């Protein structure tokens, strides 16, 4: 076991370096979904996934996703220590444990690892996050995230999700649709784009307000410059 982990750590920079330029043909989460989809627990007969480059994704979607998941994306190097401290304090105060993962950490997990909260998985996730942040520009990290994140049962990436839920490609997404997709990302098993409950609808409305569309927040301009 220790040898396998050491080998993984030593060779992990190779696929990370290649994926700086190449679209991922699949991901660890997609492979897992064929046996037990994280959103349903059942195996997927078919995994929906269609890679599209950054320029073919509507600009409202990356804004919505960063508003929903990682508003300090351009400020950190893969780990949001303020969010981690807040999550720890919430736990100490007896409140529900909430996630503090950045987009970079989620990319590492989705590409290479497996669902769960073990210390081993979190340690590997941190190691891969360091490599991703070292080798990829920020825009590439977000481009990959938008393409491999799970938006529903057996459904990965903005293009496949947009076509299933809205009948068009990711390039035609409007701000309301982008906010709804972003609202599902924390928990695609419970938060359904095709059947949003009260919590999901309120979360999407909050994301939509914070997007300040059509001007968009300044971090998108900073992202384009990276």
N, C-alpha and C positions, 0 to 999 in steps of 0.2 A: 504493500500500500504506500509506504513512504517513498519507495523507489518510483512508483507510478506518479506520485505527486511531484517529486523532484524533476522527473522527465517532462511532465506537463509544464512546470514552471520554466524550465530551461528552453523549451521549444515553442512556448506560447507566442513569442514575438513574431514567428513566421506567418501564421494565418492572420494575425492582426495587421502585419505589414502588407500582406497581399490584399486584404480587404480595404485598405486605404484607397485602392483604385478599382477593384473588381466588385461587382454586385454579388452578395452572398447567394449561392445557389439554393441553400436551405439554412436552417438554424437548428440549434439544439431543441428549442421549444417546439418547432414544427415537427421534428422527429419524434419527440415525446408525445405530441398530439395524435400521432397515428396509433398510439397504444392507449393513452389516457389523456385526453385533452384537458389542459388546466381549467378551461371554462366549464366543462361538463363532467369530467371524470370518465367519459366514454371515448373509445377510439374513433378517429376520424376516417371515414372512407376516402375522403379527399380533403387535402389542405389547400385552401384558396390563398394564393400568393402571387403577385405580379409586381416585379420591380419597376419603378419609374424613376428617372433622374430628377434632381432637385428642380430643374426648370419646368418640369411637367407637373409640379405640385402647386396648387393655389397658395399664394403667400399668406392667406388667412389661416391655413392649417398650422404651420410652424409657430405662428404667433399664439394660436389657441393652445397648442400643446405646451409651450413654454410657460404661458400663464397658468395652466392647470398643474404642471408638474415640476417646473424648475425655473423660477423667475430670476435666479442668480446664475444662470447657465454661463454667461460670459464672464462672470466674476470669479468663479472657482476653477480649480484644476482637477475636477472630477469628483470632489467630495465637498459637500456643503456642511461645514462643521457647525454653523449656526443652526441649521435645521436638525442636525444630529443632537445638539445640546437641547433644543426645544423638545424633541421627541423623548429624550431621556428624562427631562424634567416632568413631562406629562406622565410618564410611567411612574416616576417617584411620587407624583401627586395622586396616583390611583386612577388616572384617566386612561382611556383606551389607547393601546399602543398604535402609533401611526407611523407610516413609512417616512423615511428621510432620504431615499435613494435619489440620486441625480439621474438625468438622462444618460450620462456616460456610464453610470453603473448599470442602468437598465439595459443598455446596449450590450455590455459585457455579459450580463446574465442571459439575455435572450439569445445571443449568438452562440455561446459556448457552454452554458451550464444547465441547470435543471431547477424546477420549482422547489421551494422549501426555504427554511430559515436556519439551517445548520451553520455552525461556526466554520466548518470546512468550506462550505459553499460560499459564505460571505468572505472568507479569506481569499479564495480563488478569484472571486468577483473583484475584490480590491486590487489584487495583483494585475488582472486584465485591464481594469480601469486605468491604472497607471500607464500601461502600454498604449492604450487607445488614446489617452490624452497626450502622450508624448509623440505619437506617430501620425495622428489625424488632426486636421484643422477642425475648428468647432462646427463649421457648416457640414462637413462630412459626417461628423458624429450625429448631428440632427437629421441629416438625409437618411442615414442608415436606420435610425430610430423610427422615423416615419414610415419606412418601408417594412420593418420587421416586427413592430409592436403588434400585440394581439388586440383586435377590436371587437371580437365576438367569437362564438364557437367555431373552431376550425378555420378562422378567418384572420389573416395576418397582412398588415400593410395598408397604407392609405388607398392605394389604387383598388385593391380587391374590396375593401370596405365601402368605398365610395360607390362602386358599381353595384354592389349588392343592396345597399341601403337607399341609394339615391338615383340609381340608373344612369350614372355618367362617371367619367374618370375623375381622378383627384385634381386635375387641372381646372375643373369647372366648379369646385366646391365654393359655396358662398360662406360668409362669416357665421351665419346661424348653423349651417351644417358642420362647419369646422368645429364650432364650440360643442356641438352634440357629440361628435366623434371623440374630441379630447376629453369630454366628461366621462367616457366609458373606460378610459385607459387604466385607472387604478384597479379595477375589478370587473373584467369583461364577463365573468360568471354571473355577477349580480346586477350590473349596470348595463342594460340592453338598449342599444341605439334604436332597434326596431320596435321596442315596447317600453319606452321610458316611464318609470314611476315618478312619484312626486320628488324624491330626493335627486334623481337623475335630472329631471327638468329644472329644478332649482340650481343644481350645480352647473348645468349648461348655461342658464341665464347669468349666473355670476361670472363665469368665464367670458361670456359675450360682453358683459359690461366692462370687464377689466381689459379686454382687447383694445378698447378705444378705437375701433375701426370706423372709417377707413384710414385714418392717419397711421395707426399702428404704433406700438411702443418703440422707443429709441433702440432697444436691443436688436431689432431686426436689421436696422441699418448697420449696427456694429457687426452683426453676423455676416452680412454680405461683404464686409471689408476684411474678414478673417481668411 
